[in-house]
Amino acid sequence: MKIAVIGAGLIGGSLALCFRGKPEIELVGYSHRQDLADLSVQLGVVDSATLSLEEAAADADFIFLSTPVGLLETYLEKINALPLKNGCIVTDVGSTKASIAARARELDWGKACFIGGHPMAGSERSGVQAATSLLFENAYYVLTPPPETDPDAIDALTRLLALTRAKVICMEPDQHDEIVGAISHLPHIIAVALVNQISGYDENNSLYRTLAAGGFRDITRIASSDPVVWRDILLNNRFILLKLLRDWNSQVEGFIGQLEREDGEGIARRFHDAGEFRSELPERRKGAIARTYDLYLDVPDHPGIIGRITTELGSRGINLSNLQIIESREDVPGLMRLSFRDGVHMERAREALGSLEFTVYT
């Protein structure tokens, strides 16, 4: 079986790693730059890599389009124009589905077919260097097959995606864009707008920047997402987002009215209802917005304390992906943030540091 990954970055590379090393699977990566092609091979993400789209697609059983959303339709058309193997299944990993599905329906696929896809998992890191076979574990992987798709083709793609350890579900492209627009695209807009609002206030009073740490930084972390990637996503899903933003404005207007009326009971009810719904959301399954695995601990300003912590974690085989000192002043305990790639290492670190009598919290 030959699998071609067009664009072996974070998502494409992680998919390739899920398939890598399985019996009778050949992985070929396509990159538009030689250094990226070489890197994907050096990192063991793919068996071989090429700058030729035709070479990558030749005799492929599966082709994964893992380019940015803004380039998906262009590459879809390029792949469609190639002599594809009979039964070849072409799929994508874009976070919007309606536009790519509409373009795919306009093309003649012959004895090949196109099935839209979206693995609902991600990372704050990017590029093939960040690829991991664990990225999709316990996540949802959405497929949006056209009604006329051969059920055998859907089954074949579903069986292959079982190697990602994600839960595969099927839905209509428009329904996907409405839901993901609400739970991912809209929150990104809100986070960006909120950060820019505070940034505007900070121009006249730098205390905004000084005090906007901790919780504010955490709840707005998605405002640091890749600008070009999100430009393309939001423009592609703009009609749904315009409706969602109008609905959001209604929510804001509701709070304005309650504050003007001093309606404390109404405000409390909103918080109660939100808390009730949020408590029912699954904690262990990955969603459209990548979760973080962070621990915080108070550390005294003593020489060697950071080395002691990292050495202790390393000696126990705990993988620490990032470390940040948020605050450290003389005679005042510093606040350290430790970041991990998964919940397993985070929990092991919590136990290890707790045994050393550090105060650890999330």
ABEGO torsion letter per residue (X at the ends): XBBBBBGBBAAAAAAAAAABGBBGBBBBBBBABAAAAAAAAAAGABABBBABAAAAABGBABBBBABBAAAAAAAAAAAAABBBBBGBBBBBABABAAAAAAAAAABBAEABBBBBBBBBBBBABBEAAABBAAAABGBBBBBBBBAABBAAAAAAAAAAAAAAGBBBBBBBAAAAAAAAAAAAAAAAAAAAAAAAAAAAAAAABAAAAAABBEAAAAAAAAAABBAAAAAAAAAAAAAAAAAAAAAAAAAAAAAAAAAAAGBAAAAAAAAAAAAAAAAABBAABBBABBBBBBBBBBBBBBBGAAAAAAAAAAAAGBBBABBBBABBBBGBBBBBBBBBABAAAAAAAAAAAAAAGBBBBX
